[in-house]
Amino acid sequence: PAYYYPGYSCAEIIFKSNYFCRVFNRALRDALRVFYYMRCGQEFNEPYAEGHTRAAIYANNADANYDYVSGAPGHSYAYTNPKRDIFGGWFDAGDLHLDTHGPVIPMWFLLETFEQYKNKIGPNILNLPESDGQINDLVQIIKWELDWYKKMQNSDGSVLFYQDVDHSTSNISYQRVSDITTTGASALAAVFAKAYSLLHDVPGMESYSADLLTRAQLSWTWLGANPVFYNPPPPPSGWYVYMHESTEDASDRAFAAIELYLATGNTTYRDYFESRFNGNAFTAFGLNNQDTGVLAYITSHWINMGYMDYAETIRDVNAAYKSHLRQKFIDQANHIRNSVNSCPYNIPMLNPYHLYWGSSAGVLATNAFVFQRVYEWGGKTDITYRNIALDALDWIAGRNPVCRNFMTGYGDLAHGTDLYSFYWLDLNNIVPGFMCGSIDTYNTGLTDIIRYPWKRFLNGYIASVLEPAIYWQAETSYLLAYFASDLRQPGDFDNSSKVELADLKTFSNTWLSFSGQGNWNPACDISSPKDNVIVLRDFAVFAADWRKY
């Protein structure tokens, strides 16, 4: 390798190797396809199930009821039709509820993945029912949730909060839907505005994305007319308990204002945010980490994701605020980098015991995101940031005290991960790619009995270790996309999403050719590194991808 890359370190040579990057391709495809298996209301049949069929759960959600009577005391939204079409969406985690607050983090990370790595995915890669050969399959993944969000929005711009089964009857044919929240309207406005920013230039998505922006502005207008924070009253006794409830919405509204300004350039949104920003604080809303004094994890609150977008925008913003926020992310990365060697696994945590429910992605993968951005801001000169991001991925993949790969479908019987989920109960046929919890130093009930935290889950079959969630799934997908190469197989010369006979014919026609010859085709020079000749090393790559898609 040093012959091809003189002057580079061994680490740089590894990262330049296409073979290294392709190690993560299958995992990235599996991780993104999990969003298909997380769908509510859809039945999974071949050829899209790829061996993992499942009956639909809540198949009748297009005809759901509300969980309260219109006009009931304390309820804000008065509906006229007791039936509501809420079909679609993703299950939040291992349980069977959906809500408008939970998808904000995964949607933000998926949109970031699309913005930075869309060329690694492309159309017809994920084998979705919507795959049409034209629109990037990652857009199709994102669009499924956007369509569900639309159904949760009312004509006045308010947004419903929660949907779950009526547990008093255990009828799983459909769910019930809750009243509205001001936080839900903030969530929809922010997500739709960011989606518009990234999708309006995608061929075939022009009118769709324009509608997203119109809806985002509608919810913002509703928020302006309803300035007081509102959560619906608790559901009736014997039904269920809401999760992901908020206690304030000031930071959520600010997040929406950031995304709307970045989408439109309308300074009204910018002024709303900047007039409320306290540049002398760690963040505008005090969301610093109390144990370390630096910015908390980017997913600790939506506003931190807004800060990242503000820190990176090319639009006209307050230069001092932009510099302040960027520096806060750099400070966080440096704080973690300075302490990462305190653990032999070199994993990026603000504190040594930040291993808890979902921390493999909610802590490690999200910190890897910040390291990647800081690495880019520094002109890619300090590779230690990127190496720490790779250490986070190594932890997920099994380099941890329990030697467990926290992604389903990888690892042997002893080192692979099972799944704790109410929508995927067949443990003999688990879908590959589910990102599960992590080592959990707190929630095992054994803290007073077993001394070392990592030993408390060697034999534990508990949700905190094995439960999937849409947020962890998206965070891990971004991390995998960063290190993966193009998911399209190098030997797929006709872009059919499969390496087969037509590709073999194309390859054969160039055999032993070199640059400048009449039958030379640079697309067939697929060895790594490229050497401007079609020989056996190229055929080895082609053969490895034979019949794959």
C-alpha positions as CSV (number, residue, x, y, z in Angstrom):
1,P,0.0,0.0,0.0
2,A,2.8,2.4,0.7
3,Y,3.8,2.1,-2.9
4,Y,0.5,3.6,-4.0
5,Y,0.3,6.2,-1.2
6,P,3.8,7.4,-0.5
7,G,4.0,9.8,2.4
8,Y,0.8,8.8,4.1
9,S,0.5,7.2,7.5
10,C,-0.8,3.6,7.9
11,A,-4.1,5.0,9.2
12,E,-4.5,7.2,6.1
13,I,-3.7,4.3,3.8
14,I,-6.4,2.2,5.5
15,F,-9.0,4.9,5.1
16,K,-8.1,5.4,1.4
17,S,-8.6,1.7,0.8
18,N,-11.9,0.9,-0.9
19,Y,-11.7,-2.6,0.6
20,F,-11.7,-1.1,4.1
21,C,-14.7,1.1,3.4
22,R,-16.7,-1.7,1.8
23,V,-16.6,-3.6,5.1
24,F,-19.4,-1.4,6.3
25,N,-21.5,-1.5,3.2
26,R,-23.7,-4.4,4.2
27,A,-24.2,-3.1,7.7
28,L,-25.2,0.3,6.3
29,R,-27.8,-1.3,3.9
30,D,-29.1,-3.4,6.7
31,A,-29.3,-0.5,9.1
32,L,-31.3,1.6,6.6
33,R,-33.6,-1.2,5.6
34,V,-34.6,-1.6,9.3
35,F,-36.7,1.6,8.9
36,Y,-38.8,-0.5,6.5
37,Y,-39.3,-3.2,9.1
38,M,-40.2,-0.6,11.7
39,R,-43.2,0.5,9.7
40,C,-46.6,0.6,11.4
41,G,-49.5,-0.8,9.5
42,Q,-47.6,-2.5,6.7
43,E,-47.5,-6.2,5.9
44,F,-44.1,-7.5,4.9
45,N,-44.1,-9.8,1.9
46,E,-41.6,-11.0,-0.7
47,P,-39.7,-9.8,-2.6
48,Y,-39.3,-6.8,-0.2
49,A,-39.2,-8.8,3.0
50,E,-36.0,-10.6,2.0
51,G,-36.8,-13.6,4.1
52,H,-38.4,-11.7,7.0
53,T,-42.2,-11.7,6.5
54,R,-44.6,-10.3,9.1
55,A,-48.3,-9.6,9.3
56,A,-49.3,-5.9,9.5
57,I,-49.7,-4.4,13.0
58,Y,-52.5,-1.8,13.2
59,A,-53.5,-2.5,9.7
60,N,-56.8,-0.5,10.2
61,N,-55.1,2.7,11.4
62,A,-56.7,4.6,8.5
63,D,-59.9,4.4,10.6
64,A,-58.7,5.1,14.1
65,N,-60.5,6.9,17.0
66,Y,-59.4,9.7,19.3
67,D,-58.5,8.9,22.9
68,Y,-60.8,11.6,24.2
69,V,-64.3,13.0,23.5
70,S,-64.2,16.2,21.4
71,G,-64.9,19.2,23.7
72,A,-63.8,17.4,26.8
73,P,-62.6,19.8,29.5
74,G,-58.9,20.6,29.2
75,H,-58.6,19.4,25.6
76,S,-57.5,21.9,23.0
77,Y,-58.4,20.3,19.6
78,A,-62.1,19.9,18.9
79,Y,-62.5,17.4,16.1
80,T,-65.5,17.0,13.9
81,N,-65.0,13.5,12.7
82,P,-64.3,10.9,15.4
83,K,-62.4,8.8,12.9
84,R,-58.8,9.7,11.9
85,D,-56.4,8.3,9.2
86,I,-53.1,7.9,11.0
87,F,-51.8,5.0,8.9
88,G,-48.0,4.8,8.6
89,G,-45.1,6.0,10.6
90,W,-42.4,4.1,12.5
91,F,-42.8,2.4,15.9
92,D,-40.8,4.5,18.3
93,A,-38.8,1.7,19.9
94,G,-39.6,-1.9,21.0
95,D,-43.1,-1.0,22.1
96,L,-46.1,-0.3,19.8
97,H,-46.6,3.4,20.2
98,L,-45.9,6.3,17.8
99,D,-45.6,10.0,18.6
100,T,-44.6,13.2,16.8
101,H,-41.8,14.0,19.3
102,G,-39.8,10.8,18.9
103,P,-39.0,11.0,15.2
104,V,-37.3,14.4,15.3
105,I,-33.8,13.1,16.1
106,P,-33.9,10.2,13.6
107,M,-35.3,12.5,10.9
108,W,-32.6,15.0,11.5
109,F,-29.9,12.4,11.3
110,L,-31.4,10.7,8.2
111,L,-31.6,14.1,6.5
112,E,-27.9,14.8,7.4
113,T,-27.0,11.3,6.0
114,F,-28.8,12.2,2.8
115,E,-27.1,15.6,2.6
116,Q,-23.6,14.3,3.1
117,Y,-23.7,10.7,1.7
118,K,-26.6,10.4,-0.7
119,N,-24.2,9.5,-3.5
120,K,-23.3,6.4,-1.5
121,I,-26.8,5.0,-1.7
122,G,-28.9,5.9,-4.8
123,P,-32.1,4.4,-6.1
124,N,-33.1,0.7,-6.1
125,I,-30.5,-0.1,-3.4
126,L,-32.7,-0.9,-0.4
127,N,-35.4,-3.0,-2.2
128,L,-38.3,-1.0,-0.9
129,P,-41.9,-1.2,-2.3
130,E,-41.4,2.4,-3.3
131,S,-38.1,1.9,-5.1
132,D,-38.6,3.3,-8.6
133,G,-35.2,3.5,-10.1
134,Q,-35.3,7.3,-10.1
135,I,-35.5,8.7,-6.6
136,N,-32.8,7.9,-4.0
137,D,-34.0,5.1,-1.7
138,L,-32.9,7.1,1.3
139,V,-35.4,9.7,0.2
140,Q,-38.1,7.0,0.1
141,I,-37.2,6.0,3.7
142,I,-37.5,9.6,4.8
143,K,-40.7,10.2,2.8
144,W,-42.5,7.4,4.6
145,E,-42.2,9.3,7.9
146,L,-42.9,12.7,6.3
147,D,-46.2,11.3,4.9
148,W,-47.2,10.2,8.4
149,Y,-46.3,13.5,9.9
150,K,-48.7,15.1,7.4
151,K,-51.5,13.0,8.7
152,M,-50.8,14.2,12.2
153,Q,-51.1,17.8,11.2
154,N,-54.5,19.5,11.4
155,S,-55.8,22.1,8.9
156,D,-55.1,24.9,11.3
157,G,-51.4,23.9,11.7
158,S,-51.7,22.2,15.1
159,V,-50.2,18.7,15.4
160,L,-51.5,15.7,17.2
161,F,-49.1,14.1,19.7
162,Y,-49.5,10.4,20.4
163,Q,-51.0,7.2,19.2
164,D,-51.2,3.8,20.9
165,V,-53.5,0.9,21.3
166,D,-56.4,1.1,23.7
167,H,-54.9,-1.2,26.4
168,S,-58.3,-1.6,28.1
169,T,-59.4,-3.7,25.1
170,S,-56.1,-4.9,23.8
171,N,-57.4,-4.5,20.3
172,I,-54.4,-4.3,18.0
173,S,-56.3,-3.8,14.8
174,Y,-56.0,0.0,15.1
175,Q,-54.7,2.7,17.5
176,R,-56.2,5.7,19.2
177,V,-54.8,9.2,18.7
178,S,-54.3,11.9,21.2
179,D,-54.9,15.7,21.4
180,I,-52.3,18.2,20.1
181,T,-49.1,19.7,21.7
182,T,-47.3,22.9,21.0
183,T,-44.1,20.8,21.0
184,G,-45.5,18.6,18.2
185,A,-46.2,21.7,16.0
186,S,-42.6,22.8,16.6
187,A,-41.3,19.4,15.7
188,L,-43.3,19.3,12.4
189,A,-42.2,22.8,11.5
190,A,-38.5,22.0,12.1
191,V,-38.5,18.6,10.3
192,F,-40.5,19.8,7.3
193,A,-38.4,22.9,6.9
194,K,-35.1,20.9,7.0
195,A,-36.6,18.3,4.7
196,Y,-37.6,21.0,2.2
197,S,-34.0,22.5,2.3
198,L,-32.5,19.1,1.3
199,L,-35.2,17.6,-1.0
200,H,-36.5,20.5,-3.1
201,D,-33.7,20.0,-5.7
202,V,-34.3,16.2,-6.0
203,P,-35.9,15.5,-9.4
204,G,-39.5,14.4,-8.8
205,M,-39.7,15.9,-5.3
206,E,-40.2,19.5,-6.2
207,S,-43.9,19.9,-5.6
208,Y,-43.8,17.5,-2.6
209,S,-41.1,19.5,-0.9
210,A,-42.9,22.8,-1.6
211,D,-45.9,21.4,0.2
212,L,-43.6,20.5,3.2
213,L,-42.5,24.1,3.4
214,T,-46.1,25.4,3.2
215,R,-47.1,23.0,6.0
216,A,-44.0,24.0,8.1
217,Q,-45.0,27.7,7.8
218,L,-48.6,26.8,8.7
219,S,-47.6,25.2,12.0
220,W,-45.3,28.2,12.7
221,T,-48.2,30.5,12.2
222,W,-50.3,28.4,14.6
223,L,-47.5,28.5,17.2
224,G,-47.6,32.3,17.0
225,A,-51.3,32.3,17.6
226,N,-50.8,29.9,20.6
227,P,-47.8,31.2,22.5
228,V,-48.6,29.2,25.7
229,F,-47.0,25.8,26.1
230,Y,-49.6,23.0,25.9
231,N,-49.6,19.3,26.6
232,P,-52.8,17.2,26.4
233,P,-54.3,15.9,29.7
234,P,-53.3,12.4,30.6
235,P,-55.3,9.7,28.8
236,P,-58.2,8.0,30.5
237,S,-57.4,5.6,33.3
238,G,-56.8,2.1,32.2
239,W,-55.6,3.0,28.7
240,Y,-51.9,3.9,28.6
241,V,-49.4,6.6,29.7
242,Y,-47.9,9.1,27.3
243,M,-44.1,9.0,26.8
244,H,-41.9,11.7,25.3
245,E,-43.9,14.4,27.0
246,S,-42.3,17.8,27.2
247,T,-42.2,20.3,30.1
248,E,-41.5,23.4,28.0
249,D,-41.4,24.4,24.3
250,A,-39.3,27.6,24.2
251,S,-36.2,25.7,22.9
252,D,-38.4,23.7,20.5
253,R,-39.9,26.9,18.9
254,A,-36.3,28.2,18.6
255,F,-35.2,25.0,16.8
256,A,-38.2,25.4,14.4
257,A,-37.2,29.1,13.8
258,I,-33.6,28.1,12.9
259,E,-34.7,25.5,10.4
260,L,-37.3,27.8,8.9
261,Y,-34.8,30.5,8.4
262,L,-32.3,28.2,6.8
263,A,-35.0,26.9,4.5
264,T,-36.4,30.3,3.4
265,G,-33.9,33.1,4.2
266,N,-36.8,35.0,5.8
267,T,-35.1,37.1,8.5
268,T,-38.3,37.0,10.7
269,Y,-37.3,33.4,11.7
270,R,-33.7,34.4,12.3
271,D,-34.6,37.3,14.4
272,Y,-36.9,35.2,16.5
273,F,-34.0,32.9,17.4
274,E,-31.3,35.4,17.7
275,S,-33.3,37.7,19.9
276,R,-33.6,34.8,22.4
277,F,-30.1,33.6,22.2
278,N,-27.8,34.3,25.2
279,G,-24.3,34.2,23.8
280,N,-22.7,34.3,27.2
281,A,-24.3,31.0,28.3
282,F,-23.2,27.5,27.2
283,T,-26.3,27.5,25.1
284,A,-29.3,29.8,24.7
285,F,-31.3,27.6,27.0
286,G,-28.7,26.3,29.4
287,L,-28.5,22.9,28.0
288,N,-24.9,22.3,29.0
289,N,-23.7,19.1,30.7
290,Q,-23.8,19.8,34.5
291,D,-21.0,17.4,35.2
292,T,-18.4,18.7,32.7
293,G,-19.5,22.3,31.9
294,V,-19.4,21.7,28.2
295,L,-22.1,21.4,25.6
296,A,-24.3,18.4,26.3
297,Y,-24.7,15.6,23.7
298,I,-26.1,16.8,20.4
299,T,-29.2,14.6,20.9
300,S,-29.8,15.8,24.5
301,H,-32.3,18.2,23.1
302,W,-33.5,19.2,19.6
303,I,-32.1,22.7,20.0
304,N,-28.5,21.3,19.9
305,M,-29.2,19.9,16.5
306,G,-30.4,23.4,15.5
307,Y,-27.2,24.8,16.9
308,M,-25.2,22.5,14.6
309,D,-27.2,23.7,11.6
310,Y,-26.8,27.3,12.6
311,A,-23.1,26.8,13.1
312,E,-22.7,25.4,9.6
313,T,-25.0,27.5,7.5
314,I,-23.8,29.8,4.7
315,R,-26.8,32.1,5.2
316,D,-26.4,35.5,6.9
317,V,-26.5,35.0,10.6
318,N,-24.9,36.6,13.7
319,A,-21.2,35.9,13.2
320,A,-20.5,36.0,16.9
321,Y,-23.3,33.5,17.7
322,K,-22.2,31.2,14.9
323,S,-18.6,31.3,16.1
324,H,-19.7,30.8,19.7
325,L,-21.7,27.7,18.9
326,R,-19.1,26.2,16.6
327,Q,-16.6,26.6,19.4
328,K,-18.9,24.9,21.9
329,F,-18.9,21.8,19.7
330,I,-15.2,22.0,19.4
331,D,-14.8,22.3,23.1
332,Q,-17.0,19.3,23.6
333,A,-15.0,17.2,21.2
334,N,-11.7,18.3,22.8
335,H,-13.0,17.6,26.3
336,I,-13.9,14.1,25.2
337,R,-10.7,13.6,23.2
338,N,-8.7,14.6,26.3
339,S,-10.4,12.0,28.4
340,V,-11.0,9.2,25.9
341,N,-7.9,7.3,26.9
342,S,-9.1,6.8,30.4
343,C,-11.1,3.9,29.0
344,P,-9.1,1.1,27.2
345,Y,-11.9,1.1,24.5
346,N,-11.3,4.8,23.7
347,I,-15.0,5.4,23.4
348,P,-16.2,9.1,23.3
349,M,-18.2,9.9,26.4
350,L,-18.6,13.1,28.5
351,N,-18.4,11.0,31.7
352,P,-17.0,7.5,32.3
353,Y,-20.4,6.0,33.3
354,H,-22.5,7.3,30.4
355,L,-23.4,3.8,29.3
356,Y,-27.1,3.4,29.5
357,W,-30.2,2.6,27.5
358,G,-29.3,3.3,23.9
359,S,-25.9,4.7,24.6
360,S,-24.2,2.7,21.8
361,A,-25.8,5.1,19.4
362,G,-27.3,7.8,21.6
363,V,-23.9,8.7,23.1
364,L,-21.2,7.0,21.0
365,A,-22.6,7.4,17.5
366,T,-23.8,11.0,18.1
367,N,-20.5,12.0,19.5
368,A,-18.9,10.5,16.4
369,F,-21.0,12.8,14.4
370,V,-19.6,15.8,16.2
371,F,-16.1,14.5,15.8
372,Q,-16.7,14.1,12.1
373,R,-17.9,17.7,11.8
374,V,-15.0,19.1,13.9
375,Y,-12.6,17.1,11.8
376,E,-14.1,18.7,8.7
377,W,-14.0,22.2,10.2
378,G,-10.3,21.7,10.9
379,G,-9.5,20.9,7.3
380,K,-9.1,17.2,7.9
381,T,-5.7,17.8,9.5
382,D,-6.2,16.1,12.8
383,I,-7.1,12.5,12.2
384,T,-7.5,11.7,15.9
385,Y,-11.1,13.0,15.7
386,R,-11.9,10.6,12.9
387,N,-10.1,7.7,14.7
388,I,-12.3,8.3,17.8
389,A,-15.4,8.1,15.6
390,L,-14.1,4.7,14.4
391,D,-13.5,3.6,18.0
392,A,-17.2,4.3,18.6
393,L,-18.1,2.1,15.7
394,D,-15.7,-0.6,16.9
395,W,-17.5,-0.6,20.3
396,I,-20.9,-1.1,18.6
397,A,-19.4,-3.9,16.5
398,G,-18.2,-5.9,19.4
399,R,-15.0,-4.4,20.9
400,N,-16.5,-4.0,24.3
401,P,-16.3,-5.7,27.7
402,V,-19.1,-8.2,26.8
403,C,-17.8,-8.9,23.3
404,R,-21.3,-8.3,21.9
405,N,-22.1,-6.8,18.6
406,F,-25.1,-4.6,19.3
407,M,-26.4,-4.7,15.8
408,T,-28.6,-7.8,15.0
409,G,-27.4,-10.2,12.3
410,Y,-23.7,-9.8,13.1
411,G,-21.6,-12.0,15.4
412,D,-22.0,-15.7,16.3
413,L,-24.4,-17.2,18.8
414,A,-22.5,-16.0,21.8
415,H,-21.5,-12.5,20.5
416,G,-24.5,-11.5,18.4
417,T,-27.5,-9.6,19.8
418,D,-31.0,-10.7,20.2
419,L,-34.0,-8.3,19.9
420,Y,-36.3,-7.1,22.6
421,S,-39.4,-5.9,20.7
422,F,-43.1,-6.3,20.6
423,Y,-43.3,-5.9,16.8
424,W,-40.7,-8.5,16.0
425,L,-41.1,-11.6,18.2
426,D,-39.5,-14.3,16.1
427,L,-36.1,-14.6,17.6
428,N,-35.2,-17.4,15.2
429,N,-35.5,-15.0,12.2
430,I,-34.4,-11.6,13.4
431,V,-34.0,-8.9,10.8
432,P,-30.3,-8.0,10.4
433,G,-29.3,-4.4,11.1
434,F,-31.4,-3.5,14.2
435,M,-29.3,-1.2,16.4
436,C,-29.9,-2.3,20.0
437,G,-29.3,-0.7,23.3
438,S,-25.9,-1.1,25.0
439,I,-24.2,-1.9,28.2
440,D,-26.3,-0.3,30.9
441,T,-24.5,0.7,34.1
442,Y,-27.7,1.8,35.8
443,N,-30.8,-0.1,34.9
444,T,-30.2,-3.8,35.8
445,G,-31.2,-4.1,39.5
446,L,-27.8,-5.6,40.2
447,T,-25.8,-2.5,41.0
448,D,-25.5,-3.4,44.7
449,I,-24.6,-7.0,44.1
450,I,-22.2,-7.1,41.2
451,R,-19.2,-4.8,41.5
452,Y,-18.2,-4.1,37.9
453,P,-20.9,-2.5,35.7
454,W,-20.1,-4.4,32.5
455,K,-20.6,-7.8,34.3
456,R,-24.2,-7.0,35.1
457,F,-25.5,-7.8,31.6
458,L,-23.6,-10.8,30.5
459,N,-26.7,-13.0,30.9
460,G,-29.3,-10.3,31.0
461,Y,-32.2,-10.3,28.6
462,I,-33.5,-6.8,29.3
463,A,-34.9,-4.0,27.2
464,S,-32.1,-1.6,28.1
465,V,-29.6,-3.9,26.4
466,L,-31.6,-5.3,23.5
467,E,-34.3,-2.8,22.6
468,P,-34.2,-1.1,19.2
469,A,-35.2,2.5,18.6
470,I,-35.6,4.8,15.6
471,Y,-33.2,7.4,17.0
472,W,-30.4,4.9,17.6
473,Q,-31.1,3.4,14.2
474,A,-30.6,6.8,12.4
475,E,-27.6,7.8,14.4
476,T,-25.9,4.4,13.6
477,S,-26.8,4.7,9.9
478,Y,-25.1,8.1,9.7
479,L,-21.9,6.7,11.4
480,L,-21.9,3.7,9.0
481,A,-22.5,5.9,6.0
482,Y,-19.5,8.0,7.0
483,F,-17.1,5.1,6.8
484,A,-18.9,3.1,4.1
485,S,-18.2,3.4,0.4
486,D,-20.7,3.5,-2.5
487,L,-23.5,0.9,-1.7
488,R,-23.9,0.4,-5.5
489,Q,-21.7,-2.6,-6.3
490,P,-18.6,-1.7,-8.3
491,G,-19.5,-4.3,-10.9
492,D,-23.0,-3.0,-11.4
493,F,-22.1,-1.2,-14.7
494,D,-25.6,-0.8,-15.9
495,N,-27.0,0.5,-12.6
496,S,-29.6,-2.3,-12.4
497,S,-28.8,-2.7,-8.6
498,K,-27.5,-6.2,-9.3
499,V,-24.3,-7.7,-10.7
500,E,-25.3,-10.2,-13.3
501,L,-24.8,-11.3,-16.9
502,A,-25.2,-8.0,-18.6
503,D,-22.4,-6.6,-16.4
504,L,-20.2,-9.7,-17.1
505,K,-20.5,-8.9,-20.8
506,T,-19.5,-5.3,-20.3
507,F,-16.5,-6.4,-18.2
508,S,-15.4,-9.1,-20.6
509,N,-15.3,-6.6,-23.5
510,T,-12.6,-4.7,-21.6
511,W,-10.5,-7.6,-20.5
512,L,-6.7,-6.9,-20.5
513,S,-7.4,-3.4,-21.9
514,F,-5.6,-0.3,-20.6
515,S,-6.1,3.4,-20.8
516,G,-6.0,4.6,-24.4
517,Q,-7.1,1.4,-26.1
518,G,-10.3,1.2,-28.1
519,N,-12.1,-1.2,-25.8
520,W,-11.0,0.6,-22.6
521,N,-13.8,1.4,-20.2
522,P,-12.6,3.2,-17.0
523,A,-15.8,2.0,-15.2
524,C,-14.4,-1.5,-15.2
525,D,-11.2,-0.5,-13.5
526,I,-12.7,-1.4,-10.1
527,S,-9.7,-2.6,-8.1
528,S,-8.4,-0.5,-5.3
529,P,-6.4,1.5,-6.0
530,K,-7.2,1.9,-9.7
531,D,-4.3,1.0,-11.9
532,N,-5.5,1.9,-15.4
533,V,-5.6,-1.7,-16.6
534,I,-8.3,-4.4,-16.5
535,V,-6.7,-7.6,-15.0
536,L,-7.3,-10.3,-12.5
537,R,-7.5,-8.0,-9.5
538,D,-10.5,-6.2,-11.1
539,F,-12.1,-9.6,-11.8
540,A,-11.7,-10.5,-8.1
541,V,-13.7,-7.5,-7.1
542,F,-16.3,-8.3,-9.8
543,A,-16.6,-11.9,-8.7
544,A,-17.0,-11.0,-5.1
545,D,-20.1,-9.0,-6.0
546,W,-21.6,-11.5,-8.3
547,R,-25.4,-11.7,-8.0
548,K,-25.4,-9.2,-5.1
549,Y,-27.7,-6.2,-4.9
